[in-house]
Amino acid sequence: MATWEKKIRSGGGNDLQPGETLVGGVLLNPPGTTGKMLARGSGGLLGAVLHDKFGTDGEAAEFVSDSGVAAQIPDEPVWFAVTPTRVLVWGHSTMSGKPKGLKLTLGRHDLERVEVEKLRTTYATVLHFSDGTARIFEAPKMMNDPVGFAAAVNGG
């Protein structure tokens, strides 16, 4: 059993319907989360403030949508799980690392495709929705499988 599956079953298993199977899962953070954590670690509060001011590259802005399905996703670290019929979105417990509190349930058809690009410390992950909206996240590399999640969603 994959690490993401253990986490989702442990933290969000009660939200699965009887007999529902998990096809894919991933932990996603808002863009800049990892950079901000690294800046805070190396420069304390000053490093985090400087990252907020200068650390954005502007590319994320073209993907962020303030309408449609993309706007329904909370702007916080979230767990995504895909089943054959649904997409479930939970918050993220910083203490346990597990999903916490179901935030959103979508039909499986609402998540059209996922793009993943490997970066230095994370994966840039773009979720494309059936209404034409999209949302960009970063997926931590450690104990996470954004490439497998994309394959599960994209059918490959």
MDTraj code that builds the backbone (N, CA, C; nanometers):
import mdtraj as md
import numpy as np

residues = "MET ALA THR TRP GLU LYS LYS ILE ARG SER GLY GLY GLY ASN ASP LEU GLN PRO GLY GLU THR LEU VAL GLY GLY VAL LEU LEU ASN PRO PRO GLY THR THR GLY LYS MET LEU ALA ARG GLY SER GLY GLY LEU LEU GLY ALA VAL LEU HIS ASP LYS PHE GLY THR ASP GLY GLU ALA ALA GLU PHE VAL SER ASP SER GLY VAL ALA ALA GLN ILE PRO ASP GLU PRO VAL TRP PHE ALA VAL THR PRO THR ARG VAL LEU VAL TRP GLY HIS SER THR MET SER GLY LYS PRO LYS GLY LEU LYS LEU THR LEU GLY ARG HIS ASP LEU GLU ARG VAL GLU VAL GLU LYS LEU ARG THR THR TYR ALA THR VAL LEU HIS PHE SER ASP GLY THR ALA ARG ILE PHE GLU ALA PRO LYS MET MET ASN ASP PRO VAL GLY PHE ALA ALA ALA VAL ASN GLY GLY".split()
xyz = np.array([
    [0.0845, -0.1174, 0.0000],
    [0.0000, 0.0000, 0.0000],
    [0.0896, 0.1245, 0.0000],
    [0.0613, 0.2184, -0.0890],
    [0.1412, 0.3407, -0.1000],
    [0.1237, 0.4284, 0.0236],
    [0.2240, 0.5119, 0.0512],
    [0.2202, 0.6006, 0.1674],
    [0.0986, 0.6916, 0.1634],
    [0.0686, 0.7497, 0.0447],
    [-0.0469, 0.8395, 0.0355],
    [-0.1758, 0.7651, 0.0689],
    [-0.1851, 0.6401, 0.0255],
    [-0.3065, 0.5625, 0.0512],
    [-0.3225, 0.5347, 0.2002],
    [-0.2126, 0.5012, 0.2688],
    [-0.2190, 0.4795, 0.4141],
    [-0.2663, 0.6053, 0.4845],
    [-0.2100, 0.7199, 0.4457],
    [-0.2480, 0.8471, 0.5086],
    [-0.3958, 0.8771, 0.4854],
    [-0.4424, 0.8613, 0.3627],
    [-0.5822, 0.8929, 0.3311],
    [-0.6767, 0.7968, 0.4017],
    [-0.6462, 0.6681, 0.4000],
    [-0.7330, 0.5719, 0.4697],
    [-0.7359, 0.5992, 0.6194],
    [-0.6224, 0.6374, 0.6753],
    [-0.6139, 0.6633, 0.8187],
    [-0.6857, 0.7924, 0.8577],
    [-0.6655, 0.8993, 0.7808],
    [-0.7227, 1.0287, 0.8175],
    [-0.8577, 1.0586, 0.7566],
    [-0.8842, 1.0054, 0.6368],
    [-1.0090, 1.0374, 0.5679],
    [-1.0927, 0.9173, 0.5305],
    [-1.0561, 0.8000, 0.5812],
    [-1.1259, 0.6765, 0.5453],
    [-1.2745, 0.6764, 0.5743],
    [-1.3162, 0.7494, 0.6778],
    [-1.4588, 0.7540, 0.7116],
    [-1.5411, 0.8263, 0.6062],
    [-1.4761, 0.9054, 0.5205],
    [-1.5471, 0.9790, 0.4164],
    [-1.5636, 0.8979, 0.2884],
    [-1.4986, 0.7818, 0.2814],
    [-1.5155, 0.6944, 0.1656],
    [-1.6452, 0.6162, 0.1794],
    [-1.7118, 0.5939, 0.0674],
    [-1.8348, 0.5154, 0.0686],
    [-1.7989, 0.3671, 0.0782],
    [-1.8897, 0.2848, 0.1315],
    [-1.8609, 0.1414, 0.1415],
    [-1.8232, 0.0831, 0.0051],
    [-1.7112, 0.0139, 0.0009],
    [-1.6642, -0.0480, -0.1223],
    [-1.5927, 0.0460, -0.2184],
    [-1.5846, 0.1743, -0.1846],
    [-1.5189, 0.2709, -0.2728],
    [-1.3671, 0.2499, -0.2689],
    [-1.3045, 0.2456, -0.3850],
    [-1.1602, 0.2230, -0.3924],
    [-1.0868, 0.3528, -0.4252],
    [-0.9676, 0.3648, -0.3709],
    [-0.8824, 0.4793, -0.4012],
    [-0.8003, 0.4482, -0.5253],
    [-0.8032, 0.5379, -0.6216],
    [-0.7278, 0.5211, -0.7449],
    [-0.5985, 0.6021, -0.7401],
    [-0.6032, 0.7180, -0.6750],
    [-0.4860, 0.8035, -0.6646],
    [-0.5026, 0.9030, -0.5525],
    [-0.3906, 0.9519, -0.5018],
    [-0.3950, 1.0510, -0.3953],
    [-0.2661, 1.1302, -0.3903],
    [-0.2759, 1.2536, -0.3394],
    [-0.1584, 1.3401, -0.3352],
    [-0.1798, 1.4522, -0.2340],
    [-0.0706, 1.4967, -0.1733],
    [-0.0709, 1.6143, -0.0870],
    [-0.0253, 1.7325, -0.1709],
    [-0.1043, 1.8409, -0.1716],
    [-0.0723, 1.9601, -0.2498],
    [-0.0690, 2.0833, -0.1610],
    [0.0255, 2.1718, -0.1888],
    [0.0395, 2.2976, -0.1158],
    [0.0174, 2.4148, -0.2106],
    [-0.0269, 2.5294, -0.1582],
    [-0.0338, 2.6493, -0.2421],
    [0.1059, 2.6839, -0.2943],
    [0.1150, 2.7468, -0.4108],
    [0.2464, 2.7838, -0.4643],
    [0.3242, 2.8698, -0.3656],
    [0.4529, 2.8417, -0.3527],
    [0.5389, 2.9204, -0.2653],
    [0.5517, 2.8688, -0.1238],
    [0.4745, 2.7679, -0.0870],
    [0.4777, 2.7165, 0.0500],
    [0.6159, 2.6643, 0.0875],
    [0.6748, 2.5831, 0.0019],
    [0.8057, 2.5252, 0.0323],
    [0.9129, 2.6330, 0.0368],
    [0.9104, 2.7248, -0.0574],
    [1.0077, 2.8338, -0.0581],
    [0.9985, 2.9188, 0.0672],
    [0.8753, 2.9413, 0.1120],
    [0.8565, 3.0210, 0.2335],
    [0.9123, 2.9465, 0.3545],
    [0.8893, 2.8141, 0.3611],
    [0.9432, 2.7364, 0.4731],
    [1.0957, 2.7385, 0.4715],
    [1.1549, 2.7234, 0.3536],
    [1.3007, 2.7259, 0.3431],
    [1.3552, 2.8637, 0.3792],
    [1.2865, 2.9692, 0.3359],
    [1.3306, 3.1054, 0.3679],
    [1.3225, 3.1304, 0.5176],
    [1.2158, 3.0821, 0.5791],
    [1.2003, 3.1009, 0.7236],
    [1.3107, 3.0258, 0.7976],
    [1.3447, 2.9064, 0.7486],
    [1.4494, 2.8280, 0.8137],
    [1.5864, 2.8918, 0.8001],
    [1.6120, 2.9530, 0.6852],
    [1.7447, 3.0110, 0.6649],
    [1.7531, 3.1572, 0.7052],
    [1.6412, 3.2275, 0.7057],
    [1.6475, 3.3696, 0.7362],
    [1.5505, 3.4146, 0.8426],
    [1.4915, 3.3201, 0.9143],
    [1.3954, 3.3566, 1.0176],
    [1.2778, 3.4321, 0.9582],
    [1.2153, 3.5155, 1.0357],
    [1.0992, 3.5916, 0.9914],
    [1.1366, 3.6838, 0.8761],
    [1.2554, 3.7422, 0.8799],
    [1.2994, 3.8305, 0.7730],
    [1.3044, 3.7552, 0.6402],
    [1.3549, 3.6320, 0.6421],
    [1.3596, 3.5513, 0.5206],
    [1.2212, 3.5267, 0.4640],
    [1.1232, 3.4985, 0.5496],
    [0.9860, 3.4746, 0.5044],
    [0.9255, 3.6013, 0.4453],
    [0.9503, 3.7153, 0.5067],
    [0.8983, 3.8427, 0.4553],
    [0.9592, 3.8729, 0.3186],
    [1.0905, 3.8519, 0.3049],
    [1.1555, 3.8758, 0.1763],
    [1.1022, 3.7808, 0.0694],
    [1.0766, 3.6547, 0.1064],
    [1.0205, 3.5603, 0.0101],
    [0.8834, 3.6070, -0.0349],
    [0.7995, 3.6538, 0.0585],
    [0.6667, 3.7032, 0.0227],
    [0.6765, 3.8195, -0.0755],
    [0.7744, 3.9056, -0.0551],
    [0.7869, 4.0252, -0.1389],
    [0.8494, 3.9949, -0.2747],
    [0.9534, 3.9106, -0.2769],
    [1.0287, 3.8903, -0.3996],
    [1.0259, 3.7478, -0.4531],
    [0.9711, 3.6534, -0.3792],
    [0.9862, 3.5127, -0.4139],
    [0.8866, 3.4565, -0.5121],
    [0.7930, 3.5352, -0.5624],
    [0.6971, 3.4816, -0.6580],
    [0.7478, 3.5054, -0.7988],
    [0.7244, 3.4113, -0.8872],
    [0.7755, 3.4238, -1.0232],
    [0.6705, 3.4732, -1.1211],
    [0.5452, 3.4901, -1.0786],
    [0.4415, 3.5422, -1.1658],
    [0.3756, 3.4372, -1.2521],
    [0.4426, 3.3243, -1.2772],
    [0.3842, 3.2222, -1.3628],
    [0.2588, 3.1617, -1.3025],
    [0.2544, 3.1478, -1.1729],
    [0.1393, 3.0854, -1.1085],
    [0.0123, 3.1648, -1.1324],
    [0.0236, 3.2963, -1.1505],
    [-0.0942, 3.3815, -1.1639],
    [-0.1799, 3.3437, -1.2834],
    [-0.1202, 3.2949, -1.3923],
    [-0.1997, 3.2621, -1.5093],
    [-0.2876, 3.1387, -1.4876],
    [-0.2546, 3.0540, -1.3927],
    [-0.3323, 2.9345, -1.3673],
    [-0.4382, 2.9538, -1.2601],
    [-0.4171, 3.0457, -1.1686],
    [-0.5099, 3.0629, -1.0584],
    [-0.6412, 3.1157, -1.1124],
    [-0.7480, 3.0518, -1.0732],
    [-0.8796, 3.0937, -1.1182],
    [-0.9631, 3.1318, -0.9977],
    [-1.0296, 3.2439, -1.0076],
    [-1.1155, 3.2881, -0.8976],
    [-1.2620, 3.2590, -0.9264],
    [-1.2863, 3.1638, -1.0161],
    [-1.4240, 3.1248, -1.0458],
    [-1.4295, 2.9743, -1.0698],
    [-1.5508, 2.9233, -1.0792],
    [-1.5698, 2.7834, -1.1131],
    [-1.5172, 2.6861, -1.0093],
    [-1.4870, 2.5661, -1.0559],
    [-1.4419, 2.4595, -0.9670],
    [-1.3116, 2.4977, -0.8971],
    [-1.2184, 2.5589, -0.9696],
    [-1.0877, 2.5936, -0.9118],
    [-1.1015, 2.6831, -0.7896],
    [-1.1999, 2.7711, -0.7901],
    [-1.2188, 2.8640, -0.6780],
    [-1.2732, 2.7953, -0.5529],
    [-1.3267, 2.6754, -0.5674],
    [-1.3825, 2.6032, -0.4527],
    [-1.2745, 2.5370, -0.3669],
    [-1.1543, 2.5216, -0.4206],
    [-1.0469, 2.4535, -0.3482],
    [-0.9844, 2.5509, -0.2489],
    [-0.9753, 2.5122, -0.1229],
    [-0.9168, 2.6017, -0.0223],
    [-0.7718, 2.6375, -0.0546],
    [-0.7324, 2.7592, -0.0185],
    [-0.5954, 2.8052, -0.0403],
    [-0.5108, 2.7699, 0.0818],
    [-0.4876, 2.6417, 0.0977],
    [-0.4131, 2.5869, 0.2112],
    [-0.3625, 2.4496, 0.1690],
    [-0.2721, 2.3879, 0.2430],
    [-0.2319, 2.2509, 0.2096],
    [-0.3537, 2.1574, 0.2135],
    [-0.3687, 2.0777, 0.1083],
    [-0.4842, 1.9880, 0.0972],
    [-0.4413, 1.8512, 0.0456],
    [-0.5169, 1.7509, 0.0852],
    [-0.5038, 1.6153, 0.0329],
    [-0.6115, 1.5955, -0.0722],
    [-0.5730, 1.5435, -0.1891],
    [-0.6673, 1.5062, -0.2945],
    [-0.6684, 1.3548, -0.3051],
    [-0.7860, 1.2973, -0.3202],
    [-0.7986, 1.1544, -0.3487],
    [-0.8969, 1.1380, -0.4637],
    [-0.8662, 1.0447, -0.5517],
    [-0.9530, 1.0153, -0.6649],
    [-1.0011, 0.8718, -0.6514],
    [-1.1319, 0.8543, -0.6666],
    [-1.1928, 0.7219, -0.6730],
    [-1.2518, 0.7086, -0.8133],
    [-1.3064, 0.5947, -0.8502],
    [-1.3659, 0.5840, -0.9835],
    [-1.4806, 0.6828, -1.0085],
    [-1.5448, 0.7321, -0.9015],
    [-1.6601, 0.8206, -0.9211],
    [-1.6469, 0.9588, -0.8587],
    [-1.5499, 0.9781, -0.7676],
    [-1.5427, 1.1056, -0.6958],
    [-1.3994, 1.1559, -0.6807],
    [-1.3925, 1.2861, -0.6519],
    [-1.2680, 1.3508, -0.6100],
    [-1.2959, 1.4078, -0.4720],
    [-1.2136, 1.3711, -0.3745],
    [-1.2316, 1.4197, -0.2375],
    [-1.1135, 1.5080, -0.1996],
    [-1.1427, 1.6163, -0.1287],
    [-1.0390, 1.7116, -0.0873],
    [-1.0507, 1.7331, 0.0628],
    [-0.9402, 1.7062, 0.1334],
    [-0.9352, 1.7260, 0.2786],
    [-0.8326, 1.8334, 0.3109],
    [-0.8444, 1.8895, 0.4294],
    [-0.7383, 1.9727, 0.4836],
    [-0.6224, 1.8836, 0.5232],
    [-0.5165, 1.9434, 0.5762],
    [-0.3957, 1.8696, 0.6120],
    [-0.3602, 1.8970, 0.7572],
    [-0.3471, 1.7926, 0.8354],
    [-0.3055, 1.8061, 0.9748],
    [-0.1539, 1.8211, 0.9803],
    [-0.1067, 1.9342, 1.0318],
    [0.0380, 1.9548, 1.0389],
    [0.1028, 1.8639, 1.1423],
    [0.0273, 1.8211, 1.2419],
    [0.0840, 1.7339, 1.3457],
    [0.1039, 1.5906, 1.2958],
    [0.0004, 1.5334, 1.2330],
    [0.0080, 1.3932, 1.1916],
    [0.0438, 1.3759, 1.0442],
    [0.0251, 1.4799, 0.9648],
    [0.0480, 1.4688, 0.8214],
    [-0.0672, 1.4043, 0.7473],
    [-0.1740, 1.3718, 0.8181],
    [-0.2879, 1.3023, 0.7586],
    [-0.3950, 1.4016, 0.7128],
    [-0.4851, 1.3545, 0.6257],
    [-0.6000, 1.4364, 0.5886],
    [-0.6846, 1.4679, 0.7115],
    [-0.7441, 1.5879, 0.7102],
    [-0.8239, 1.6302, 0.8250],
    [-0.9416, 1.7140, 0.7758],
    [-1.0619, 1.6712, 0.8048],
    [-1.1810, 1.7492, 0.7729],
    [-1.2068, 1.7597, 0.6234],
    [-1.3045, 1.6847, 0.5737],
    [-1.3401, 1.6882, 0.4320],
    [-1.3824, 1.8296, 0.3938],
    [-1.3156, 1.8876, 0.2943],
    [-1.3408, 2.0257, 0.2514],
    [-1.4298, 2.0335, 0.1283],
    [-1.4197, 1.9332, 0.0400],
    [-1.4881, 1.9407, -0.0886],
    [-1.5010, 1.8015, -0.1485],
    [-1.6138, 1.7758, -0.2114],
    [-1.6346, 1.6536, -0.2884],
    [-1.6819, 1.6937, -0.4271],
    [-1.6170, 1.6401, -0.5284],
    [-1.6525, 1.6676, -0.6672],
    [-1.6823, 1.5368, -0.7379],
    [-1.7532, 1.5445, -0.8493],
    [-1.7688, 1.4281, -0.9348],
    [-1.6364, 1.3996, -1.0038],
    [-1.6075, 1.2758, -1.0327],
    [-1.4808, 1.2382, -1.0961],
    [-1.4618, 1.3108, -1.2290],
    [-1.5716, 1.3350, -1.2992],
    [-1.5652, 1.4030, -1.4287],
    [-1.5224, 1.5500, -1.4167],
    [-1.5312, 1.6081, -1.2965],
    [-1.4944, 1.7490, -1.2773],
    [-1.3438, 1.7730, -1.2874],
    [-1.2627, 1.6730, -1.2520],
    [-1.1165, 1.6847, -1.2634],
    [-1.0763, 1.6231, -1.3968],
    [-1.0480, 1.7098, -1.4930],
    [-1.0250, 1.6661, -1.6300],
    [-0.8859, 1.6067, -1.6526],
    [-0.7833, 1.6783, -1.6042],
    [-0.6468, 1.6277, -1.6215],
    [-0.5532, 1.6956, -1.5225],
    [-0.4350, 1.6356, -1.5061],
    [-0.3330, 1.6871, -1.4146],
    [-0.1997, 1.6914, -1.4885],
    [-0.1317, 1.8055, -1.4783],
    [0.0027, 1.8200, -1.5335],
    [0.1015, 1.8286, -1.4177],
    [0.2153, 1.7630, -1.4324],
    [0.3176, 1.7633, -1.3276],
    [0.4525, 1.7957, -1.3905],
    [0.5255, 1.8865, -1.3270],
    [0.6612, 1.9204, -1.3712],
    [0.7544, 1.9140, -1.2514],
    [0.8615, 1.8358, -1.2653],
    [0.9574, 1.8196, -1.1558],
    [1.0422, 1.9457, -1.1426],
    [1.0456, 2.0013, -1.0218],
    [1.1296, 2.1163, -0.9903],
    [1.2378, 2.0721, -0.8927],
    [1.3139, 2.1644, -0.8398],
    [1.4252, 2.1283, -0.7517],
    [1.3774, 2.0616, -0.6226],
    [1.2836, 2.1226, -0.5529],
    [1.2411, 2.0684, -0.4228],
    [1.0969, 2.0203, -0.4209],
    [1.0222, 2.0471, -0.5278],
    [0.8812, 2.0087, -0.5343],
    [0.8456, 1.9688, -0.6773],
    [0.7197, 1.9355, -0.6960],
    [0.6631, 1.9181, -0.8294],
    [0.5586, 2.0269, -0.8491],
    [0.5678, 2.1030, -0.9583],
    [0.4602, 2.1950, -0.9940],
    [0.3463, 2.1083, -1.0460],
    [0.2291, 2.1263, -0.9909],
    [0.1148, 2.0411, -1.0242],
    [-0.0030, 2.1291, -1.0621],
    [-0.0527, 2.1130, -1.1845],
    [-0.1650, 2.1927, -1.2322],
    [-0.2859, 2.1020, -1.2484],
    [-0.3937, 2.1376, -1.1808],
    [-0.5194, 2.0642, -1.1921],
    [-0.6098, 2.1392, -1.2896],
    [-0.6553, 2.0701, -1.3932],
    [-0.7449, 2.1284, -1.4931],
    [-0.8845, 2.0699, -1.4725],
    [-0.9837, 2.1571, -1.4692],
    [-1.1201, 2.1146, -1.4413],
    [-1.2077, 2.1236, -1.5658],
    [-1.3178, 2.0497, -1.5653],
    [-1.4047, 2.0387, -1.6820],
    [-1.4718, 2.1699, -1.7201],
    [-1.4783, 2.2663, -1.6287],
    [-1.5402, 2.3956, -1.6608],
    [-1.4405, 2.4940, -1.7213],
    [-1.3186, 2.4466, -1.7520],
    [-1.2177, 2.5308, -1.8140],
    [-1.1280, 2.6044, -1.7158],
    [-1.1538, 2.5919, -1.5863],
    [-1.0684, 2.6564, -1.4873],
    [-0.9515, 2.5644, -1.4531],
    [-0.8486, 2.6217, -1.3927],
    [-0.7305, 2.5444, -1.3534],
    [-0.6723, 2.6057, -1.2275],
    [-0.5959, 2.5251, -1.1563],
    [-0.5335, 2.5720, -1.0317],
    [-0.3955, 2.5090, -1.0206],
    [-0.2956, 2.5888, -0.9836],
    [-0.1597, 2.5374, -0.9695],
    [-0.1274, 2.5182, -0.8215],
    [-0.0556, 2.4111, -0.7936],
    [-0.0101, 2.3776, -0.6585],
    [0.1344, 2.3339, -0.6674],
    [0.1961, 2.3159, -0.5524],
    [0.3244, 2.2476, -0.5478],
    [0.3053, 2.1226, -0.4631],
    [0.3655, 2.0146, -0.5090],
    [0.3562, 1.8874, -0.4373],
    [0.4926, 1.8559, -0.3783],
    [0.5007, 1.8387, -0.2463],
    [0.6285, 1.8009, -0.1856],
    [0.6759, 1.6670, -0.2424],
    [0.8063, 1.6504, -0.2548],
    [0.8604, 1.5252, -0.3079],
    [0.8592, 1.4128, -0.2054],
    [0.8810, 1.4451, -0.0789],
    [0.8953, 1.3421, 0.0230],
    [0.7619, 1.2735, 0.0539],
    [0.7621, 1.1404, 0.0437],
    [0.6463, 1.0572, 0.0782],
    [0.5196, 1.1013, 0.0048],
    [0.5334, 1.1367, -0.1224],
    [0.4235, 1.1868, -0.2026],
    [0.4428, 1.1337, -0.3442],
    [0.3356, 1.1173, -0.4199],
    [0.3478, 1.0635, -0.5550],
    [0.2624, 1.1431, -0.6533],
    [0.3005, 1.2671, -0.6847],
    [0.2213, 1.3459, -0.7781],
    [0.2214, 1.2886, -0.9199],
    [0.3294, 1.2231, -0.9598],
    [0.3352, 1.1628, -1.0929],
    [0.2343, 1.0480, -1.1020],
    [0.2278, 0.9647, -0.9990],
    [0.1290, 0.8565, -0.9955],
    [-0.0131, 0.9091, -0.9909],
    [-0.0340, 1.0197, -0.9177],
    [-0.1660, 1.0825, -0.9110],
    [-0.2077, 1.1311, -1.0498],
    [-0.1159, 1.1967, -1.1203],
    [-0.1457, 1.2445, -1.2556],
    [-0.1792, 1.1275, -1.3477],
    [-0.1042, 1.0194, -1.3371],
    [-0.1306, 0.9017, -1.4201],
    [-0.2684, 0.8434, -1.3901],
    [-0.3063, 0.8407, -1.2625],
    [-0.4379, 0.7881, -1.2245],
    [-0.5501, 0.8748, -1.2811],
    [-0.5318, 1.0058, -1.2762],
    [-0.6347, 1.0976, -1.3268],
    [-0.6386, 1.0962, -1.4789],
    [-0.5208, 1.0982, -1.5409],
    [-0.5124, 1.1088, -1.6864],
    [-0.5327, 0.9756, -1.7578],
    [-0.5448, 0.8678, -1.6813],
    [-0.5691, 0.7372, -1.7407],
    [-0.4450, 0.6722, -1.7991],
    [-0.3289, 0.7067, -1.7472],
    [-0.2068, 0.6488, -1.8037],
    [-0.1208, 0.6048, -1.6980],
])
top = md.Topology()
chain = top.add_chain()
for i, resn in enumerate(residues, 1):
    res = top.add_residue(resn, chain, resSeq=i)
    for name in ("N", "CA", "C"):
        top.add_atom(name, md.element.get_by_symbol(name[0]), res)
traj = md.Trajectory(xyz[None], top)
